[in-house]
Amino acid sequence: MSEITQAIAANQTQITQLQSDIETLKRAAGIVGGGTNTTPKVPRQPKPKQQPQRKLKPKQKARSKPTPKRHVWSAAEKAAIGKRMKAYWAKRRKAGR
């Protein structure tokens, strides 16, 4: 078994030496090439095709979305809401005790 472990250790040192040499060569290539340290490019996934936009007929115009209008509360509505909320919180206080 010791022969196998010695062979594994020798191969691992060889691998680390080769990796070091590769890194040195990459740095040198970046300096000589006048650029930064380059790595091989991975091809991109193709983008999904988009649906073509529908062309409008000459007489049609593009419609803009209507803006939602905010509800304005009347005084009576505000009073009713206030009354309901006071009852709600009073009930919660009673339940908490």
N, C-alpha and C positions, 0 to 999 in steps of 0.2 A: 504494500500500500504506500510506502514512503516514496517509491519511484513515481507513482501517479501524482502524489501531492507535490513532489518536486517539479514534475512536468507542468502541472497546473500553475504553480508559482512562477515558473520561467515564462510561460505563455502570458500570464497576467502582466508581468513586468514588460514583456515585449509589446503588449497592447497599450499600456500607459505610455511607453516611449513613442510608439507610432502616433498616438493621439496628440502628444506634445509636439511632434514633428509636423503634424497636420495643422495645428493651431499656429505654429511659427510660420509655415508656408502661407497660410491665409493672411496673416498680418503683413507678410512681405508682399504678397500680391496686392493688398490694399494700398500699401505705400507706393509701389511701383506703378500701379494703375491710376494713381492720383485720386483715388476715392476712399471710401470707407471700407471697413471689413465687409466683404460681400458674402452672402450665403445663397445657396441655390434657391431659386424661386419656386414656390409651390403653385401649380396651376389653380386658378380660381374656379369655383363652381359657376356654371352659367346661370345668369339671372332668369327668373321665370318671365315668360313673355307677358306683356301687358296687353289688355284688350285695346284695340284701336278706338280712339275717340270718335263718337258718332258725329258726322257732319250735319250741321243744321241746314234746313232748306232756306233758300234766299229770303222768304218772307217771315221765317221764324226768328225770334229773338231769344237769346239766352235768358232764362228766368232766374232772378235772384231769390234767395231764400227769404221768406218773410221773417222779420225780427219779432221774437216773442214779446208781448206787452206785459208789463208787470201789473199785478193786481193791486189796486189802491184800496185799502181797508177804510170802510166808513166808520164813523164814531160808534154806531150801534154794534158793528162787528167787533171792533176793538174791545168794547165793554163786555160783550158776551165771551170773548176769548179770555179776557182777564178774570171773569167770574169762574169759568171752567178751570183755569190754571190754579186759582186760589183753592178751589175745592180739591183738585188733584193733589196739590202739595200738602194740604191739611190731612188728607187721607193717608198720604205717605208718612207724614210725621206720626200719626196715630199708629200705623203698622210697625214703625221702627221702635216703639217703646216697649 
